[in-house]
Amino acid sequence: MSKPKPARYRTTNWSAYNAALRKRGSLLIWLDKEMAWYAPHEGRPGRPPVFSNAAIQFCL
């Protein structure tokens, strides 16, 4: 058995395609100004964390 050829897609309506790309790329993010970006000092031995857990979760 041979591998089937991949399908070829051609864009015929470029204005609708570009509008769909713009709509898909829009993303609204709300940030809390009170969020602590830097981690508080924990007082334990070893290297202290730089960023807070909330900042890491936001970036993920």
Backbone torsions as a table, in degrees:
resi	resn	phi	psi	omega
1	MET	NA	135.2	177.2
2	SER	-97.8	156.6	-178.9
3	LYS	-74.2	133.5	-179.7
4	PRO	-69.6	150.9	179.4
5	LYS	-70.1	139.7	177.7
6	PRO	-67.8	148.3	-179.5
7	ALA	-70.6	144.1	176.8
8	ARG	-105.1	127.3	179.3
9	TYR	-111.1	135.4	177.9
10	ARG	-121.9	134.9	178.2
11	THR	-83.8	124.4	-179.2
12	THR	-106.3	-26.4	-179.2
13	ASN	-116.2	86.3	-173.4
14	TRP	-66.1	-35.5	-178.8
15	SER	-65.8	-41.7	177.6
16	ALA	-68.4	-37.2	179.0
17	TYR	-63.8	-45.8	179.7
18	ASN	-65.9	-38.4	178.0
19	ALA	-64.8	-39.4	178.6
20	ALA	-65.8	-38.5	177.0
21	LEU	-64.2	-42.3	178.4
22	ARG	-63.7	-41.9	-179.4
23	LYS	-66.6	-39.2	179.7
24	ARG	-67.7	-31.1	-176.6
25	GLY	-83.4	-5.5	-178.7
26	SER	-81.2	129.0	-178.5
27	LEU	-143.7	127.2	-179.3
28	LEU	-108.3	126.6	-178.8
29	ILE	-122.9	128.9	176.7
30	TRP	-101.7	128.7	178.6
31	LEU	-109.9	140.5	175.1
32	ASP	-88.7	119.8	-178.5
33	LYS	-66.0	-19.8	-178.3
34	GLU	-88.4	-2.6	-177.9
35	MET	-67.9	135.6	179.6
36	ALA	-84.1	114.3	179.8
37	TRP	-79.6	-36.4	-177.0
38	TYR	-97.4	144.3	-177.2
39	ALA	-76.0	142.0	176.3
40	PRO	-73.5	156.2	178.5
41	HIS	-69.5	127.8	-175.2
42	GLU	-95.0	-17.8	178.6
43	GLY	79.6	9.4	178.5
44	ARG	-95.5	156.3	177.9
45	PRO	-69.5	154.5	179.9
46	GLY	106.4	177.9	-178.6
47	ARG	-70.5	130.0	-179.2
48	PRO	-76.8	150.9	176.8
49	PRO	-69.1	148.3	-178.7
50	VAL	-88.0	-48.9	-175.7
51	PHE	-108.5	152.7	-179.6
52	SER	-75.5	164.0	178.1
53	ASN	-62.2	-36.6	179.5
54	ALA	-64.6	-38.2	179.1
55	ALA	-68.5	-38.5	178.7
56	ILE	-67.0	-42.5	177.8
57	GLN	-63.3	-38.3	178.7
58	PHE	-62.8	-43.1	-178.4
59	CYS	-69.8	-29.1	178.5
60	LEU	-75.4	NA	NA
